[in-house]
Amino acid sequence: MNELVSLPYQFVRRARSLPTWALAASIALLLGVGIFIWRLGLFSNPEFIEYPMLRSTDIPTAIAIAPNGAVWFTIEFSDAIGLFRNGKIERLPKGSQNLAPVGLGVAADGSAWFTDVPARAISNISQSGKLISFSLSTPIARLGKLAVAPDGAIWFAEPTSYSITRLKDGQFTRYQLESARGDPYGVAVDAQGTVWATLQSANKLVRISPDGKMTEIEVPTRGSTPTEIAVDTTGAVWFTEFRTSKIGRYANDQFTEFQAPGNEKSAITGLAIAPDGSVWFGMLRRHSLVRLHNGVLKEFRLPRRDARPYNLAVDAAGNVWYTDISGWLGMLPADQARVG
């Protein structure tokens, strides 16, 4: 039995033989000790389930969920890709160190695609650890987010080439941006194959239709820095506005914006759409996850004061998974996450 569990258990068992006044005093003492430990932060919030990294230096960043429920995540300053399955975290070696590994997506076969900046490549790793890489032609690489399209194509933001780039059948196709400032970052693909992206410096969204036509759309709040992006089942486009702590929605040629809790320094991170249509995001400096549903925001404080949620994904059952750059992989169970 775990030591933190066994000590109170033994304390209560022995107290049964005490007189009534002594039993009452014992229970009061036990409650007092429990409150003291709770205040020290030794007990976690029971709503969350968290798994520490296998190495103290590992910093989990991007996250994605495979069709079989396995959870992939990238690890900053590491030579491995993380995989959570069968209740355990695994490290699958990739042969070289990661740097800014923010691009991650999952293919239909359960393998993971990821951006590999030091190798100047887009790589794929299977759940058995088999690795395949496709080298970029540029001498340096600065890469943003990545998404897997319904047809299996890999789309990713490529700031060094001022483009949103597609990898299909081993071939790269670049869609050059009109905005000189550009700075593409977020990428998402809807069910029809339309690609959406964010331009952080230009304060715009980008739409690439299945026939290759590119359109840039200006976000109404100036200087908002659109960053993460996702598309829900209705085709509505959701995105984060990092500098103004807002969540934006674009549908039917109209924008709607929602102010996140806190202030402009709360640092919105990550974005994911749940099966029930709820929009989830993290707040780095408020140590919390936030759910947006039908215009209503609900904040879920993480169990540790040093929590730093960075990226999110929601599985088919509605469990909300997140990476915490302080060294944890976490999950808010569906029964706690769903709208009640």
N, C-alpha and C positions, 0 to 999 in steps of 0.2 A: 504494500500500500504506500502511496506517495506520502512523504514525511509531513507535508503541510496538511494532508487529509488525516493521517493516522494520529497525530498529536491531539487535535480536538476530539476525535472519535474516542480515544482512550480516556481523555479527560471526562467526557460525559458518561462513559461506561462506569468508571470508578465512582463518579458522583452519585450514582443511584443508591449506594449503600449509606450515604450521609444523612444526618437529620435534616428536617425541612428547611430550617434557617440556613444551614450550611449549604444545602443544595441551591437555595435561592442566591446565596452569595457567590457560589461557584458559577452559576449561569450568568450572573451579572459580570463576573470577571471575564468569562469566556466572550461575552458580547463586547466588552470593552476592548479586549485584545483583538477581536475581529475587526472592530471599527478602526483601531490603530493601524493594523496591517493594511486595511483597505485604503486608508489615507496615504500610506506609504506607496501605494500603487502595486502591491504584490499580488492582488487578485485582479483578474481581467474582467471586463464587462462580459457577462455570459451571452449576450446577443451575438458577439463576434467569435469566430474561430480563426486563430492565427498560428502560422507555422514559421519558426525562425529559419533564416538561411543556414545552410550547412557550414558555411565559413563566415567568420565575423566580418571579413572584408567585402563580402558580396553585397552589391547594391542592385536589387531588382528594379527594372524599369518598365519596358513595354510588356503587355499581357494579351493573350488571345486564347480562345477555347476551341478545342478540336471537337468534331462531331461525336466522338466517343466519350466526351466529358473530360478528357485530359486537359490540363492547364499548362500552356507554354508561357514562358517569360524570359526576357533577355536580362543579362547581368552586366552592369557597367564595370569596366576595368577587370574583366575576367576572360578566361579562354574557354568558357563553356556557355551553353544555353540551358536554361532551367526547364524542367518538366515535372509537374506534379500529377501523380497517378497512384492509384491503390493506396491512398492515404499517406504517401511519402513524396518528399522532394528528391529529385535526381539532378545531377549535373552531367550533361552530355558534352564531351569535349569537342571543340571546333578547330583547334590547332593554332589559333592566334587570338590575341587580346581584343576585346570589344572596346569601342570608343563611341559614345553617343549612340547606343543601339536603340533608337526610338521607333524604328520601322519593324513591324511584326504582323504577320497574318497567317491564317491557317487554310490549307487546301482541303478539298473534299476527301482526300485519302488520309487526313489527320496529320500530315507532315506540316512543318512550319517554314514559312518564308521570312527572311529577315535581311535588313540592310547591314552590310559589313563595311564600315567606313575605312578602317586601316587596310583592308584587303582590296578596297575599291571594287566591291562586288555586291551582287544580290545573290544570296545563298538559300539553299533548301536543306533542311535536315529532317530525316524520318524519325519515327519514334524508336527505331532500333539504333539510331545514331549515324546512319549513312548520310554523308554530306556531299552536296553538289554545289558548285559556285559558277556564276556567270560574271566575267570581268567586264567592268566599264572601260570605255575608251579614254576617259579623261585621266591626266596625270595626278590629279588630286580629286577628292570626292567630299562633298558635303551633302548629306542625305537626310530627308525628313521622314514622314510617315509612309506606311505601305499598306496596300489593300489587295485582296484577291478577288477578282471579278467572277461572276457566274460561269464565264467560259474558260476559267482557269488562268487567264492573263494576270500578270502581276503589275500593278500600278504603284508608282512611288514618286515622291517629290524630290527633285534634283536641283537644289539651288545653284550649284556650280555651273549648271547648263541653262539656268533660267527656264526650266521646263518641268512639265509633268510627263513622266516617262513610262512607257509600257514595255514589259518583257513578255514575249509570247513565242513559243517554239524556239527559244534560244536567241531570239533577235530583239534588239532594243529599237523602239520608235519614240522619238522625242517630239512633244508638242510644245513649241516655243511660246512663251508668254509675251503679251503685248506690253505689259507694264514694265518699265525699265527698272523700277525699284523691286518689284516682284517679291522675293523671299518666300517661295512656296514651302508649306509645312504639312498641313493635314491633308489626307486623301481618304475618300470613301467611294464605294461603287454601289449603285442601287440594283434592284432585281432585274431591271431592263438593260443594264450595262452602261448606264450613264455615269460618268465619273465626276465627282465633285472634289474641289480642293480649296484650301485657304491660302491667301497671299498676305502674310503678316505685315510687311512694310507698306504694301500698296493698299491695305485695308479693304480687300475685296475677296469675293468668292469666285471660283472658276467652275464653269460647267463645260464638260466635253461630251457631246452627244455620241451615240453609237456610230454615226457616220463620220466622226472626227471633227465636227464643227466646234470651235472653242468660243465661249462667251465669258467675259469678265463682268461681274456684278458688284457694285460698290455697296459696302455696308453703311447704313445710315449714321451710326455713331462714329464720328471722326476720331482717328487715333485709337481705335478700340483693340487693335491687334488680334484679328481672328486667328485661332490656333487649331484646336481640335475640331473634327467634323464627323458627323454620322448621319445616316438616312434611315428614317423609320419605314414601317411597312406601307404607309400611305403615300410615301414619296416625299414627305416633308423633310427638309434639310435642317439639321440642328448643328450649332457650332458655338464654341466658347469665344468670348471676347476678353482676352487675358488682362489687358490694362484697365478695363472698366468694370471687371467682375460681373459681366452679364452673360446670359445664355441667349443666343439668337436663334430664331426660327425663320426659315424662308420657304414659303409655299404659295402657289398661285400668284407668283410675281409680287408677293407682299412680305414685308419683314415684321416680325414681332419680337420684342426684347423683354427679358425677365431679369430683374436685378437680383443677384445672388446675396445670401446673408453676409453680414459684415461690411467691409469697405473695399476700396480698390486695391488694398494691399493684402487681401485674403489669399490671392494666388490660386485661381481656378486651374485644376489639372485633370486631365482625363475626361472622357465622354463615352457613354454607352447607352444603348436603347434596350430596355427589358422587353420580354414577350408581351407584357400587358400594356406596352406603349410608354411606360414611365421613362424619363430621361434621368440618367445618373451622372454625377460628376464629383470630383474631389475638391477639397479646399485645403491646400498645403499648410497654410499658416493657422487655420482654425482646427486642424487635426480632425477633420470630419469628412463624411460622405453626405451628399445632398441628393434627394429625390425631387424631381419636378413632374407633377402629374396634373393635367387639366388646369394649369396655371398656378397650382398650389405647391409651395416648397416645404420640404421637411428635412431637417438636419439630423444626422446620426453621428454623434461624437464617437470617435474611436477610443479604445480602452486605455491607450497609453498617452501620457502628456507629450512624449517626444515623437508621436506618430506623424509621418509625412506621406500621406497618400499621393501617389504619382499617376497611376494609370488604372483603368477599370475595364472589366468585361462582365457580361451577364450571360450565364449559361441557359440552356433550354428550359430548365426547371425554375428559373427565376432567382437563383443564387447570385449574389453580387460579389465578384472577385476583384481584388485590388492588390497592387504592388505598393509596398511602403519602403521608401528609400532609406529608412533607418534600419532596414534589414529583415523585413517580414513579408510573407505572402499571407493575405487575409481573405476572409469570406464572411459576408453577412447572409445568413440563411434566408431562403425564400419566404418562410413564414414570418420572418421579421421584416423583410423588405417590401412585401406586397402591400398594395393599397388596401386599407381596411375600412 
